[in-house]
Amino acid sequence: MFASLRFRLWLTYLLILAAAIAAALLAMFVYLLRNPAIDRQEAQRLRLVAALIARRNQLPDIQPGVIRPERLNDVVRRMDEALGVRLAVYSATGHLLVDSRAEISPPFPQQQFFERPNLNRVRIWRDAEGTQWLYWVIPLENGQIWVVAAPRQRLPVLSLLRDEILPPFLRALSFAVVISLLMAIFVSHWIATPLQRLAQAARAASTGEFPKVDLEGPQEVRAVAAAFNEMTARLQASQRAQRDLVANVSHDLKTPLTSIQGFAQALLDGAVQEPTAIQQAAQVIYDEAGRMHRMVMDLLDLARLDAGTMNFERAPIDLRELLAASVQKYSFQAHQSQIDLKFETGALAEETPIIVVGDADRLAQVFSNLLDNGLKFTPPGGQVEVVLRTQDGWVEVDVADSGPGIAPEELERIFERFYQTDKSRRGGNRRGVGLGLAIAREIVQAHGGTIHAENRNLAAPDDLQSNPAIAARGCVFVVRLPRSSAPQEAARRQINAVRPSEKVS
């Protein structure tokens, strides 16, 4: 209990409250010791008395030899009794002439004590017995200096605290403690409860369950809960992908291995004797082995991408030349399939290079995969079009086909590993294993870009009204890459060292 966060929050809140109360009591005690209010009242009285004495028409001309010392003492003592202040008179040479309370208190010092700047304010002097005096200096025109003083008052601080301050203060303190405890309970519950639920969810996640944590509590706790939910979602996706990987790899390896084993066994047993049949069996074995090889290489690429160990070259690439080389590579396949393969650059000038920085081989792999898919799922007489354009510092490449399109619910999943849409698109013997688009997305993201797919409408408006089912016809993959800001001439010189047309295989 004592080590729990809730208890420590309570204790911290109460300690802060105790520290605040102690500081307030200390400040009040120091305030009472200094008596600023009483000092201000006494200082105001001394100013009034000084103003009264300074009126020369009400003062006798106190000069040595004019008034006898006895008479001078009488005048000063009467003024002391009338005004209730101590009076001292100094001569122009700085000698003390009269002190109204010299018999009962240590005498005032010589005039040099008062020779300080800014005498027009109340000052404090401590005599030999330790008594503090508030005094005001009155310099007259004849050189004399009058000093009016009063002892600094001291309040009985302890009795004042005990009788006047502590009773109401303790009542207010009790009320404040109750309110503070309620606030401490509320704050600790507000902070600790979401953290306890987060801890329970973390323990559940360790057992394979992934509950979603509600976003509650302070902003920092909500941020931790949101990060936890995101982490568990990714962990779930990772585990699901891992299970799918094992299942799909097992399934996709089983089929070619069965074919290879069957035809190889037939050759070994001599069941196939004719040269044509032997050629067909060998071709099946070769095709299935090639398919397994492609799948293993794709898995290795994905493993390297996930581990961050795949090396990407960083060199300027003219994307126009890279796309032209890729289209040229698949032109024969398109001709064989009776598909019109086009490459369009729109309003871009032919002589202007479209520069991106990246790995030419890997980007060629992306566009080769998209072109291969487009040709694979476009029927004879259809069209596959590659469009290059620039927009706001980005380069966009559209690879569009005129095939049957992709079901809307599958558009977000086609980049998942091993996900295939053969039920809606034809692939035949060239069917892949569902890794090409996943690898393409990883490569594009590694270059700071994005890739997505969307259906496009190739039907006429009249046909759409009569048959809405044909609205989703054709698919387009959009690749966005950041355009390089390098000078075109410098980029053109560096491109010669990395010619995509020579490196694409």
N, C-alpha and C positions, 0 to 999 in steps of 0.2 A: 504493500500500500504506500509506504513512505517513498518508494522509488518510482511511483507512477507519475506520469505527466500531469494528471489532474491534480494530485496533491501538491506537486511542485508549483503549479500555477496558482493554487490557493495560497501557498506559503509565500510565493513571490509577491502576490498582490497585497497580502497582509504586511509583509516587510516594507513594501513601498509606502503603505498607509502609515505604518509606525514611524518610518523615517520622516514622512511629511509632517506628522503630528509633532515629533521631536523638534524638527526645525522650526515649526511655528511657535512652540513653547520657548525655545531658546531665543528666537527673535523677540518675543514678547518680554522675556525676562531682561534682555539687554535694553530694550526700549524703556522698561520701567526703571532700570538702574540709571539710565542717562537722564530720565525725566525731561524730555524735550518740551513737553507741554508746559510744565511748571517753569522751566528755564525761559521759555518765550514770554510767559506772563510776567515774570520778574524783570526780564530785560525791557519789556514795554513800560513797566513802572519806573525803571531807572531812566529811560529816555524822557518820560514825562517830568520827572524830578529835575533832570539835567536841563530840560527846556525852561523850567520855572526858574532855576538858579541863574541861567544864562541871561535872564532879563536884567540888564544892568541897572535899570531904574529902581529895582527892588533890592539891590545889594549895597551894603556899606562899602566904602572905599577902604579895603583891608590892605593897608600898607604898614610895613614895620615903622614904628615910631608914631603913627597916627592913632591907631587903636592899641591900647595896652594889651598885652597877651591875655590878661584875665578877661578883658572885655571880648577879645576875639574868641576865647574859649566859650564864653557865655553865648555869643551869637551862634557859633557852630553847634553847641549842644542843644540850643532851642530848636534850631532847624532839624537836628537829628530827631528830637522828640516829636516835632510836628510832622515830619515827612516819613519817619521810620526807616531812614537809611543812614549809613555811616558816611561821614564827610571828612575829607582830608584836604588841607590847603597847603600848596607849595609856593615858595617865593620864586621870583624870576630867575634866581641863581640855582634853583633846584633843591633848596633846603625845605624840609618839612616844618611848616609853621604850626599847624593845628591838626589834631586827630581826635575826632569826637569820641572815639572808643579806645583810646590808647591805654586806659587803666585796666580794661577787661579783656583786651585782645592784643596780640603782638602788633607792633606799629607797622604802618605802611612803609615801604622802602622809599629810597630817595627818588627824585624825579626821573633819573636816568632809566628807571624801570619802565617808564611810560613813553620814553622817546622811541616810538615805533611808528612806521607808516600806517596810514588808514586807521586813525584813532576814533573815527566816527562810527564805532560799533561797540557792542558789549563784548568785553573780554573776561577771561577767567584767571584768577591769581590764587595760589595756595600759600597760606602763611606758615609760620614755623610749627604750629600745632597741627597742621594737616587740614585745616578748614579751607574749603574752597569759597572764593568770593567772586561774584559777578560785579564788574565795575565799569564805569563810564567816565571818560576824561573830558573835562571842559576847559579848553585853553581860552583865557581872556585876553583882551587887547593890551592890558597893562603888563602882560608877561606872567601874571599869576596863573596857576593851574589848580583847578578844583577837581576833586575826584569824588564821585558818589558811588557807593558800593553797598551790596547786600549779600548776606551769606547764601550760598547755594542750597536750596532746600533738598532734603532727602526724604523720600517716602519709605515707610516700613514695607519693603518689598514682600517679605515672606508673609506677613500678616495680610497684606493686600491680596496676594495670590490666594491665601487660604480662605479669606472671608468674602472677597468680592469676585474673584475671577474663576477659581477652580470649580465651585459648584455649578454654575451654568456651563462652563467648559466641559465638565465631566458628563453632564446630561447631553450636550451636543455630541460629545465623543461617542457615547453609547449608541446614539442614533446613527452616527456615521459608520460605526463598526458593523451594525446590523445591515445597513445599506451596502457597505463594502463587501460583506460576506455574500449577500445575495448576488451582487454584481460579479464577485469572484466565481461563484457557482455557475452563473450564466456564461461567463467568458470561458471558463475551463471546459464546460460542456460543449460550447460552440467550437472550441479548438480540438479538444481531445476526442470527442465522439467520432468525427470524420476520420481521424487518424486511427482510431481503434477499428473502425470498419475497413479502412484501407489495409491494416495489418491482417485482419481476418481474411480479406480477399487475397492477400499475398500468400497466406498459408494455404488457402484453397487452391490457388494457382500452382503451388508446389505439388499438389496431389493430382493435377490434371484438369481441375475445374477452373473455369475462367469467368467468375461473376463480374458484372459491370458495377463499378462504384459510382454512387450518386455524387454529383458535384455540389458540395455544400461546405459551409465553414468560411474562413477567411480566404482572400484571394490566393494566397500562397498555397493553402491546403487544396483549394480547388485546382490550382495548376498542377500540383502533385497528383491529384486524382485523375485529371485529364491525361497526364503523361502515363499514369498506370494503365488507364483504359486503352490508350494507344499502344502501349507495350504489349498488353495481353492480346489485343486484336492482331498485332503483327505476329505474336507468338503462336496464336491459333492458326493464322494463315500459314506460318512456317511449318507447323506440325501437319496441317492439312496438305500442304505442298509436298512435305516429305512422305506422307502416306501415299499421296497420289503418285509421287515419283516412283516409289517401290512398286506400286500396283501397275502403273503404266509401263515402266521399264520391263517388269516381269511379263506383262502381256505382249508388249511389242517385240520382246526378244523371243518369246515362246513361238510366235507364228513363223518368223524366218528360220529359227532353229529347227522347227518341225519340218519345214520344207526342205531345208538343207539335209537334215538327217534322212528324210524319206528318199529323196532322189539319190543321195550318196549311197544309201543301202541298196537301192535298186541297181545302181551301177556295180556295186561290189558283188551282188548276188547274180549278176548277169541277166537280170530280168529285162534290161534294155539292151537290144542287140543292133537295132538298125542305127545307122549313122545319124539320121535325122533325129531320132528319139534321144540318142546320146547328146547331140548338140543342144536339144531343148532342155534336157536335164542339166547340162553344164551351164546353160544360160540362166536357168532358174537359180542354181546355186550361186552363180556370180552376182545376179541381181540382188538376191536376199543378203549375201555377204556385204555388198555395197551399201544396202540400206542399213544394216547393222553398223557398218563403219561410220556412216553419216550420223547415226544416232549417238554413237560413242563420242565422236568429235564434238557434236553439239553439247553433249553432257559435260565434256571437258571444258568447253568454252564457258558454259554457265557456271561451272565450279570456279573457274578462274575469275569470272566477273563477280561472283558472290564473295570470293576471298579477297578481291582487290589486287590480285596478282597479275592480271592481264595487262601487258604493256601496250600503251597507245602512243604512237608517234604524234608529235605536235609539229606540223608543218603546214604552210599555206597550201590550200588546194583550190583549184578552179573548179567549182562544182558543176559548171556548164560542161567542161570537158569530161569530168567523171561520169555525169549522167549520159552524155553522148556515147561514151565508151560502153556503158552498161546496156544502153538501148541497142547499140551495134552488136553486142555480144548475143542478145536474144532475138535479133532480127530473123535469123534463119529458122529458129524454133517457131516464131510467129508466122513465118511464111508457110512452114509445114502444117501448122494448125489452122491456116486460112484466117488469121487474125490480123487486123490492121494495127500495127504498132507505131505510134507517133511520139515525137518529142517536140514540145512547144516551149518557147521562151517569151511569148507575148510581146510586150513593148520594150523588152530589154535589148539594148544595142548589142550587135553581134561581136563587136571588138572589145566590149567591156567585160573583164573577167569578174565572176562572182566568187569572191574569196571567202572561204571558211578555214579555220585552223583545226586540224585534227589528223586522224589516221586514214589515209586514202583507202587502204585495203579493207578496213573495218566498215567504213561508210559504203564502199562498193558492195560489201557483203549485205548490208541493209537493203540497198536498192535492188540488188540481185534477188534477194528473197521476195521483195514486194513484186518485182516483175515476174518472177517465176510463179507466184501465187496468182497473179492477175491472168497470165497466159493459161495456167492450169485450169482455172475455173470459168474462163470465158468460152462460150460455145463458138464453133466455126461461123465466120461471117461477122463476128463481134469486133470490138475495138478496145485496145489498151492504150491509154494516153498518159504521158509524163509531162507535167507542166511545171516550169520553173519561174518563180517570181520573187520579188523582194518587197518587204513592208516593214517600216519603222525599225530598221537595224536588224531585221531578221531575214533569213532566206527560207522560203517555203517551197516544198516540192510535193506536188500531188501526183500520186500513182492511181489512176482511175481505170476501172474496167467496166464492161457492159454485161457482166454475168448476172446471176440470179440475186445477188445482194446477200446481206447477212440479217438474220432475224434481229429485231431491235433488242430483245432481251439478251442476245449473245454478243452485242457490240462491246460491252464492258469486259467480257471474259475472254475474248479471242487472244489477248496478250498473256493469258495465264499459261503456265507450262503444261504441256500435254493436252491442252484443250483443242478439240477439233470440231469443225462444223461440217463434216462430210455428209451429214444427213440432209443439209440444204445446199451443198456445193459439191460438184463432182470432182473426183481426184483420180479415180481409177487406179491403175498399177503404180502411179507416181505419188500415191498418197504418202504424206509425211507423218511425222510422229508428234507434231504439235509443239516443237521447240523453236522453230524459225522466228516467229513473231516475238516470242519472249526474249530471244537473243537480240533481235533488232531493237526492241525497246531499251534493253540494257545498254547497247552501244550508243544509241541516240542520247540517252540520259547522261552517259559518261562524257558526251561532247557538249553538255549543257543545253540540250534541246528537248523537244517533246515529239510524241507521235500518237496519233489517234486515228480511228476509223469511223466512217459515217456512210450511210446509204445515200444514193442520189437518185433523182427521178429522171428517167430517160423517156418516159411515155408522153404522148401528146395530151393536152388538156382535155380534149373530147374523150380520149380513151380512159382517162382517169375518172371522169364522171360516170362512164358506163361500167367500168370495172375497177373499183378502188384497190383490188388485190394486187394490181401490177404497179402500185405506187412505189414500192421499194424495189427498184430494179437498178442494179449496178452498185458498185462499192468504190470508195475512194479512201486511200490512206494518205494522211497529211503529215509530213515531216517538217518540223521547224528547227532551224539551227541558227545560232548567233552569227551574224555576218562580221567578218574581220574588219577592223578599222585601219589595217596596215595600208600604206600607200600602194596604189595599184602597180606602179612600175617596179617597186621593190618586191612586191608579191609575185609579179610576173617572172622576175628573175629567179626567185626561189622555187617556183612551180616546176621549172625545167628539171630540177633534181628529183621530183616526185611526179612522174607522169602516170595518172591513173590508167590510161589506156594500155600501158605496158605492164601494170602490176595486177590488174584484175584477171582472175583466173576462173 
